[in-house]
Amino acid sequence: MTRPAEGTRVTVNALGRAVDANAGGAAWNHAYRPFLAGQSMTFTLGFVQSFAGATPLEPVITSNGQTLPMSGKDGTVPTPLALDPSIANADGVSWAALEVSPDPATGELFADSLAQIVHTATPVSHAPNLGRCAIAMILWSQGQPIQALPLVHFNLRYLRVLPAAGNTTGGPRHMFL
């Protein structure tokens, strides 16, 4: 059974044919959604949490020498992330990334653990105690950011995976889920 006014509608009459469809829904205001504003960008609020379930952390952003929560100083105006055109690669791409530094002994994120958003040329980190997850790809043209593509749509869970016993060639791996 068809329902009126849902889906695609085709109308045929003496004047010809017309095809009509419902307009798309409103955009979902997801976690870490990027917004460009000149040479900076802001994000909707997102959190990162250890897989073991420690307290969710709100990442910080350093702006004009101040380190502030991504939601802003008073929680009403998001902190802007400054974008540097020299960071973009030869293809005109750079990333906004979430960086975390877990506890060296346990690999967990605690309330005092580093969780920050940075503008970077590399979307991942191979450092043993610095996990990095790209949250937005930034496209550049002639020294100007022209588009920010969201790569993350949900709050993130973090897990540090240690190498197998006897493996001396690789360090820990950082997983964001």
N, C-alpha and C positions, 0 to 999 in steps of 0.2 A: 504494500500500500504506500502510495506517495503522500507526502505531507506538503501542503501549500507553502510557498515562500521559503523552501529550503533547497539548497543545492543550486544547480544551473537551470535556468529557465530559458526556453526557446519560444519566441512569439512569432507567429506567421500570420500576416493579414494582407490586405490589398496594397499596403505601402511597402511590403517586403518582409525581411526576417530581422529579428533582433535577438541577441543572446545576452543574458544578464546573469550575474552570480552575486552571492552575498559578499560584502567586503570582508577582507581578512580581519581577524581578531586583533585586539590591542597587543602591543609588544609586552612581553613578560619582563618585569623589572627584576631580573635575576641577580644573584650575588656576583660581585666583581664585574658588573657591566660597565664598560669604559665609555667615557664621554670626552671628546676632544674639545679644547678651548684654546686656540692659538698654539703657543709652544708649551702647553701643559695639558694634563688630562686628570679627570677625577673618576672615581668608581663608586658604584653602589656598595653598601656595606657587605662585607664577607668575613668569614672566620676560618681559622685553621685549628685543628685539634689533633692530638696524638691518637693513634689507633687504640691505645689502652684506655682512652677516655678521660684524660686530664682536662682541665678547664679549657673551653674554647678561647683562642687568642684573637684579638682584633689586631691586624697588622698596623704598623706605623709607617709614615711617610715623612722624609726629611724635606722640609720646604722652607726656603729662606733662612737656613741655619737652625731652624727649630724642628725637633722631632715630635710629630703630633699623631694621634690616632687617625686612621683613614677616614673616620666619620667627621673629623674636624675638632677644633678646640672645644667647642661647646656641644658638639653632636648634631648641629643643624646644617652647617656648610662644610661639605667634604674637603679634605686637605688636597690641594693640587700636587701632582707629580710633575716636576719640571722635565721637559723633553729637550735633549741636546742633539742637534742635527748631526754632529760629528760622530755620534754613536751608530748611526744607520750604516749598514754594510753597502757594498757596491751595487746590490740589487735594490737598494732603497727600503730596507726592512730593518726594524729593531723591535725589541720586545719590552713589555712591562712584565715583571716577574715577581712572584712572591718568594722571598728567601727566608729560610728558617735555619736556626742553629740549635740542634738538640743537645740535651745533656750528654757529654762524652761517654759517661759510664753506662747509662741506661738507654740512650737513644730516644728518650721521651721529651716532649715539649712541656715545660712547666710555665707557671705564671711569669717568671723572669726570663724566659727564653726569648731569643731574637726572632721576631717575625716582622719583616719589613717588605715594602713594595719598592722596587728599584727599576730604573730605566737601564737596559743592558743590551749588549750586542750578541750575547749568547743566551739561548733559552734554558739551558741546563747547566748544572755544576757537577764536576767530578771530584770536588774537594771532599775529604772524608767527613768533615763536620759542618758542611754547608749544603743544604738542600735547596734547589731552585726549581720552581714550577712557573712556566710562562702562563700568564693569565690574559694577555692581549698581544696581538701582533699589530705593529704600527707601520703603516706604509707611508713612504716619503716621496716627495717630488720637489726638486729645486730647493732643498733645504726647509721645506714646510711639511708638517705631518698632514696627510690628506684623508687618512681613514684609520680607524682603530677597530680591529676585528676581535670580538670576544672569543676566548678559547676555553673559558671556564664558566659554567652556569650554576654551580652549586657550591656550598661551603665545602672545604677540603678536609680530608683526613690524611694524616702524615704517618709514615712508617719507615724507620731505618732498618734495612736488612743487612745483617753482617755476613761476610763471606763464610763459606763452608769451612769446617775444621780442616786444617792443613793447606788451605788455599793462601798462598803468599803473594800472588800476583795482583789481586784486586782488593780494593778497599770496600767499605760499606756502600750500599746503593740506597738512594732516597726515592721513596715511592709516594706519590700523592694520588689519593683516591677520592 
